[in-house]
Amino acid sequence: MRTERLELEDATLREWSATVLAADPDQGIVLDRSAFYPGGGGQPPDHGVLLWGGVQTRIVGARYADDLWLVPAEDDPLPPVGTVVQGALEDERRGAMMRTHSGLHVLSGVVFRDFGALVTGSNMEPLEGRLDFNLEGIPEGFKESVEEAINAEVDADRAIRAYSLPREEAFAIPDIIRTATNLLPPEIEIVRIVDINGLDVQADGGTHVASTRQVGRMRVVKVENKGKGFRRIRVALEA
């Protein structure tokens, strides 16, 4: 891809300048620099705008192909190739997604630590999400104990940091893949790691807050039995 991924270096960035490399009515817009998270790992893409020459183009999604294509709102104008634009993210959505994604890592770390269960599926929207685990059975009081444990980790204010490692070095970290199936494509040579100090270390490409305290209080909404050895935990974050 030709796009420099600014959000991977600084998840707090909300505004930046960029130059349009491609603009196609069917495919979308490619920038040389972008802080729009394009979606992945269960985290939906960012929303925001591009501003250029007194015109606004709303960005409502993104997708991978031969490049990272930003998806403009229907009927919004496309900036011509070579145009310098100002990009801006929808701050409330991005902030909520960062808190939610980090919160799900806290949940994953707690369930792995306390029950040895791996993640089999995930999904999230702003301030709510769910993880599926390969968990055979659940003890009495499971829902309440998990909620207490994840909020104890929030209160612990553990640092969260992201960094990259060569694939071989990353896979030398014990339990670096916390999913039941390794979804990391073999052609990926550099692996991005998200590390919650003392709790959870995972290969992950999403955006995160800087500490567990920034996640805020979480509530376990529901624990569902989705079949043999398959438990779904739904959580919600305080607004």
C-alpha positions as CSV (number, residue, x, y, z in Angstrom):
1,M,0.0,0.0,0.0
2,R,1.1,3.6,-0.7
3,T,-0.7,5.0,2.4
4,E,1.4,5.8,5.5
5,R,-0.7,4.5,8.4
6,L,-0.5,7.4,10.9
7,E,-2.9,5.8,13.4
8,L,-0.6,2.9,14.0
9,E,2.1,5.3,15.3
10,D,-0.2,7.8,17.2
11,A,-3.7,6.7,18.1
12,T,-4.4,10.1,19.5
13,L,-4.0,11.9,16.2
14,R,-7.3,13.4,14.9
15,E,-6.3,15.9,12.2
16,W,-3.5,15.9,9.6
17,S,-2.7,17.0,6.0
18,A,-2.3,14.6,3.1
19,T,-2.2,14.5,-0.7
20,V,-4.7,12.5,-2.8
21,L,-3.0,9.7,-4.8
22,A,-6.1,8.2,-6.3
23,A,-9.8,9.1,-6.6
24,D,-12.2,6.7,-8.3
25,P,-16.0,6.9,-8.1
26,D,-16.2,3.1,-7.8
27,Q,-13.3,2.4,-5.4
28,G,-12.9,5.6,-3.3
29,I,-9.9,7.7,-2.3
30,V,-6.3,6.9,-1.6
31,L,-4.2,9.3,0.4
32,D,-0.4,9.3,0.9
33,R,-1.0,9.7,4.7
34,S,-4.0,8.6,6.7
35,A,-5.1,8.2,10.3
36,F,-8.4,6.5,9.4
37,Y,-8.4,3.0,10.9
38,P,-9.7,0.9,8.0
39,G,-11.2,-1.8,10.2
40,G,-10.0,-5.3,11.2
41,G,-9.8,-7.6,14.2
42,G,-13.5,-6.9,14.9
43,Q,-12.9,-3.2,15.1
44,P,-15.0,-1.2,12.6
45,P,-13.5,1.5,10.5
46,D,-13.3,5.2,11.5
47,H,-15.6,7.9,10.2
48,G,-14.6,11.5,9.4
49,V,-14.1,14.1,6.7
50,L,-11.6,15.4,4.1
51,L,-11.6,19.2,3.7
52,W,-10.3,20.7,0.5
53,G,-10.8,24.0,-1.3
54,G,-13.8,24.9,0.8
55,V,-15.4,21.5,0.1
56,Q,-16.1,18.7,2.5
57,T,-16.1,15.0,1.7
58,R,-17.5,12.7,4.3
59,I,-15.6,9.4,4.9
60,V,-17.9,6.6,6.0
61,G,-15.6,3.5,5.8
62,A,-12.5,2.1,4.3
63,R,-11.4,-1.1,2.6
64,Y,-8.2,-3.0,1.6
65,A,-7.5,-3.9,-2.0
66,D,-4.3,-3.0,-3.9
67,D,-4.3,0.2,-1.7
68,L,-6.1,1.4,1.4
69,W,-9.2,3.0,-0.1
70,L,-11.3,5.4,1.9
71,V,-15.0,5.2,1.2
72,P,-16.8,8.6,0.7
73,A,-20.4,9.2,1.5
74,E,-22.7,8.6,-1.4
75,D,-22.9,11.7,-3.7
76,D,-20.1,13.5,-1.9
77,P,-17.5,15.1,-4.3
78,L,-14.1,13.4,-4.8
79,P,-11.0,15.5,-4.4
80,P,-8.9,15.4,-7.6
81,V,-5.6,13.5,-7.6
82,G,-2.8,15.8,-6.4
83,T,-5.1,17.8,-4.1
84,V,-3.8,18.6,-0.6
85,V,-6.6,17.8,1.9
86,Q,-7.1,18.1,5.6
87,G,-8.2,14.9,7.2
88,A,-10.2,14.8,10.4
89,L,-11.6,11.9,12.4
90,E,-14.9,11.7,14.2
91,D,-13.3,12.0,17.6
92,E,-16.2,10.6,19.7
93,R,-16.4,7.4,17.6
94,R,-12.6,6.8,17.6
95,G,-12.3,7.4,21.3
96,A,-15.1,5.0,22.0
97,M,-13.6,2.4,19.7
98,M,-10.2,2.7,21.4
99,R,-11.7,2.2,24.8
100,T,-13.9,-0.7,23.6
101,H,-11.0,-2.5,21.8
102,S,-8.7,-2.2,24.9
103,G,-11.6,-3.3,27.1
104,L,-12.0,-6.5,25.1
105,H,-8.2,-7.1,25.4
106,V,-8.7,-6.8,29.2
107,L,-11.6,-9.3,29.0
108,S,-9.5,-11.7,26.9
109,G,-6.5,-11.4,29.3
110,V,-8.7,-12.1,32.3
111,V,-10.5,-15.1,30.8
112,F,-7.2,-16.6,29.5
113,R,-5.5,-16.1,32.8
114,D,-8.3,-17.4,35.0
115,F,-9.8,-20.1,32.8
116,G,-7.2,-20.8,30.1
117,A,-9.8,-20.1,27.3
118,L,-8.9,-18.8,23.8
119,V,-10.9,-16.4,21.7
120,T,-12.9,-17.9,18.8
121,G,-14.7,-14.8,17.6
122,S,-15.2,-11.1,18.3
123,N,-17.2,-8.1,17.4
124,M,-17.5,-4.5,18.7
125,E,-19.3,-1.3,18.2
126,P,-18.7,2.0,20.2
127,L,-18.8,1.1,23.9
128,E,-20.1,-2.4,23.5
129,G,-18.7,-5.7,22.2
130,R,-18.5,-9.4,22.6
131,L,-15.9,-12.2,22.7
132,D,-16.5,-15.9,22.1
133,F,-14.3,-18.4,24.0
134,N,-13.7,-22.1,23.7
135,L,-14.9,-22.6,27.2
136,E,-16.5,-26.0,28.1
137,G,-18.3,-25.0,31.2
138,I,-18.8,-22.1,33.5
139,P,-18.8,-22.2,37.3
140,E,-21.5,-20.7,39.5
141,G,-21.1,-16.9,39.7
142,F,-19.0,-16.8,36.5
143,K,-20.6,-13.6,35.2
144,E,-20.1,-11.7,38.4
145,S,-16.5,-12.9,39.0
146,V,-15.5,-12.0,35.4
147,E,-17.0,-8.5,35.8
148,E,-15.2,-8.0,39.1
149,A,-11.9,-9.2,37.7
150,I,-12.0,-7.0,34.6
151,N,-12.8,-3.9,36.6
152,A,-10.0,-4.7,39.0
153,E,-7.7,-4.6,36.0
154,V,-9.2,-1.3,34.9
155,D,-8.6,0.1,38.4
156,A,-5.0,-1.2,38.3
157,D,-4.2,1.3,35.6
158,R,-2.0,-1.0,33.6
159,A,0.0,0.6,30.8
160,I,-1.0,-0.3,27.3
161,R,1.6,0.1,24.5
162,A,1.9,-1.0,20.9
163,Y,5.1,-2.0,19.1
164,S,6.3,-4.1,16.1
165,L,8.5,-7.1,16.0
166,P,9.8,-9.4,13.3
167,R,7.5,-12.4,12.9
168,E,10.0,-14.9,14.3
169,E,10.7,-12.8,17.3
170,A,7.0,-12.1,17.9
171,F,6.0,-15.8,17.7
172,A,8.7,-16.6,20.3
173,I,6.5,-14.8,22.9
174,P,4.4,-17.4,24.8
175,D,0.7,-17.3,23.9
176,I,1.1,-14.3,21.5
177,I,-1.9,-15.6,19.5
178,R,-4.9,-15.6,21.8
179,T,-7.3,-16.9,19.2
180,A,-8.1,-20.6,18.8
181,T,-7.1,-20.3,15.1
182,N,-4.0,-18.3,14.0
183,L,-5.5,-15.7,11.7
184,L,-2.2,-13.9,11.0
185,P,-1.4,-14.4,7.2
186,P,2.0,-16.1,6.6
187,E,3.1,-13.3,4.4
188,I,3.1,-10.8,7.3
189,E,6.8,-10.4,8.2
190,I,6.4,-7.6,10.8
191,V,3.9,-8.2,13.6
192,R,2.3,-5.4,15.6
193,I,2.0,-6.2,19.3
194,V,-0.4,-4.7,21.8
195,D,0.9,-5.2,25.4
196,I,-1.2,-4.6,28.5
197,N,1.6,-4.6,31.1
198,G,1.4,-7.7,33.3
199,L,-1.9,-9.0,31.9
200,D,-2.1,-9.5,28.1
201,V,0.2,-9.6,25.1
202,Q,-1.3,-10.1,21.7
203,A,-0.7,-9.7,18.0
204,D,-3.2,-6.9,17.1
205,G,-3.6,-4.1,14.5
206,G,-6.2,-2.0,16.2
207,T,-6.2,1.3,18.0
208,H,-6.0,1.4,21.8
209,V,-6.0,3.8,24.8
210,A,-2.8,4.3,26.8
211,S,-3.9,2.5,30.1
212,T,-6.6,0.3,31.4
213,R,-8.0,3.1,33.6
214,Q,-8.9,5.0,30.4
215,V,-11.1,2.1,29.4
216,G,-13.5,3.0,32.2
217,R,-15.9,0.7,34.0
218,M,-17.2,-2.3,32.2
219,R,-20.3,-4.4,32.8
220,V,-20.8,-8.0,31.7
221,V,-24.2,-7.8,30.1
222,K,-24.7,-11.4,29.3
223,V,-22.9,-14.8,29.1
224,E,-24.4,-17.0,26.4
225,N,-24.1,-20.7,25.7
226,K,-23.7,-20.9,21.9
227,G,-23.1,-24.6,21.7
228,K,-20.7,-27.3,23.1
229,G,-17.5,-25.6,24.3
230,F,-18.6,-22.2,23.0
231,R,-19.4,-19.3,25.4
232,R,-20.1,-15.7,24.3
233,I,-19.5,-12.9,26.8
234,R,-21.1,-9.5,26.0
235,V,-19.8,-6.3,27.7
236,A,-20.8,-2.7,27.8
237,L,-18.7,0.3,28.8
238,E,-19.8,3.3,30.8
239,A,-20.3,6.3,28.6
